[in-house]
Amino acid sequence: MNSRTFLTRVEEDWQARRPDLDASPMLRVLRLTRLGARLQAQLDRLLKQHGLNAAGWDLLLTLYRSAPPEGLRPGELLSRCAVNGPATSNRIARLSALGLITRAPHPTDRRQAYVRLNPAGLALVEALLPDFLALESGLLQVLHPAQLTELDRLTEVLLDHLEHQDADHT
């Protein structure tokens, strides 16, 4: 069953069960949730071929685009990653075990360390990045440039709102 048929069925079921309720917010969020899962599944297939997951790839990309030559301290790395969470040390350990990053001690503070891409990690990012971007472009190719601009605008509005709510609740 395709997504449109599924969502129509869900909407009809809600209309039959509770015609007094406006289920449209639920259906919109369901569309977004399903979309996010489908997009991530496509990306995950490519990353899995290289022994990576989304969080690890994000960490590699963060080091690639943001790290000075000495690397970033774990806290700095966390603040620049798109995929946030408490598992940063696990990601660092996993990527280190895969031989893609290096942890180097801070020159003056033994409690600190720097994380940076090593040559294998750099080579992997540079080899995989064009394919990853091509896949993402392909996933969005059904949308015209004006639709992409509108998608960017709407997702920014929604993300700003949700992030503001999260900040208010912490």
N, C-alpha and C positions, 0 to 999 in steps of 0.2 A: 504494500500500500504506500503510495507516494505521500509526501508531507502535506500537500494541499488536501488530498482526500482524507487523510488522517485528521487534520485540523478541522475540516468541515464536519467530519463525524463527531469530533469532540464538541464542537459548537452546537451541533444539532442535539446531542445528548444533553448538554446543559440547558438548552431551550426547552427540551421535553421535561427534564427533571425539575428545573427551577426557572421558569420563564420570567419570574420577577427579578432575577439577578442579571446584572451586566457582567458577563464573563469575558468581555473583550480584553481587560488588562491581563487576565490569566492566559488568554490565547496569544497575546503579543509577547509576553515573557516566554511562553512555551516556544514560540517561533524562534526567538533569540537564543534560547537554550539549545534547541535542536540545531540551529545554524552553527552555533559555537562548537557543539560536539562534532558535527560533520566536518567543519573546517579543521578542527584539531586532529580528527582521525586521518584526514588526508596528509597533514603535515607529519603526524607521527609515523605513518608508513615510510616516508622518505628518511626521517631521522633514524628509525629503527634499523634501516639498512646499513647505517654507519655506527651502530652500537650506542646511539644517543636517545635521550628523551627530550621533551620540550624544555624542561628546567635546565638540563645540562647544556643544551644548545644555547639557551638564553645566556647562561653564564659565560660560555665561550664567546658569544657575540659581544657581550658587555666588555670582556677583556680586550677583544679585538678592536672595538670602536672607542673605548674610553680609557684604557689603562696607559699610563706613562711607561717608559721602558722598565722601571723598577717593579711595576705591577701596582696592584691595589691591595689595601688591607681588607680583610673580610667584611668589616662594617661598611667600608666605602663601596665595595662590590655589591653588597646587599642593597644599598641605597640607589644603585644605578641599574639593577636588574629589572626587567619587565615582570618576571615571575618572582614575586616576593614570598617570603615564608621563612619559618624557623629552620628549614632543612638546608640552609646554605652550607653549613659545615659538611653535611653528608654529600652534597653535590661536589664540593671541593675535593673531598676524599675520593669519591668515585672517579672524577675526571683525572685526579692525580694517579690513581691506580691504573687507569686506561692509558697513562703516559701522555696526556694532552696538556697538562698544566704543571707548573712547578711552584712549590712553596719555598720562599727564601726568607731567612730570618731578617728582621729589621736590624740595621747596622748599630743602633744604639739602645734599643729596647728589646730585651730577650723575650718579653711577653707578646710582642707583636711579630707579625709575619706579612710578607707580601705574596700575593698570588699573581702569576702571570702565565701567559701562553708560552709553551716551549715550542721548538721548531715543528714537532709533530702536530701540535694543536693548531699552530698557525697554518700549516699546510692543509690540514683538514678543513678549517674555516674557509680558506681561500678556494679550495676545491669544491666544497659543498654550497657555498653561498650563491653562486649563479644558478644552480639547480633549485635551491630553496626559493629564491626570488622568482624564478620562472614558474614554479608551482603556484606560489601565491598570486602571481599575475594571472595565471590560468584560472584559478579559482574565482577571480573577480572579473574575468573577461566578459561575462554576460551583461555587465553594467556599462552604460555609456559614461563618458567623462563627467557629464553634469550629474548623473546619478551617483558616481563615486564621490564627487564633491559634497553632494547632499548627505550621503552616507557618513562621510567624515564629520560633517557639521552636526548631524543628529547624534552620532555616537559620542562626540565630545560633550554635547549638552547632557546626555544621559550619564556618562561617566563622571563629569564634574558634579552633577547632582548627587550621585551615589557616593562618591568619594567625600563630598561635604557631609553627607549623612553619617558615613563611617567615622569621620573625624569628630563629629558631635557626640558619638556614642562611645568614644574611647577615653 
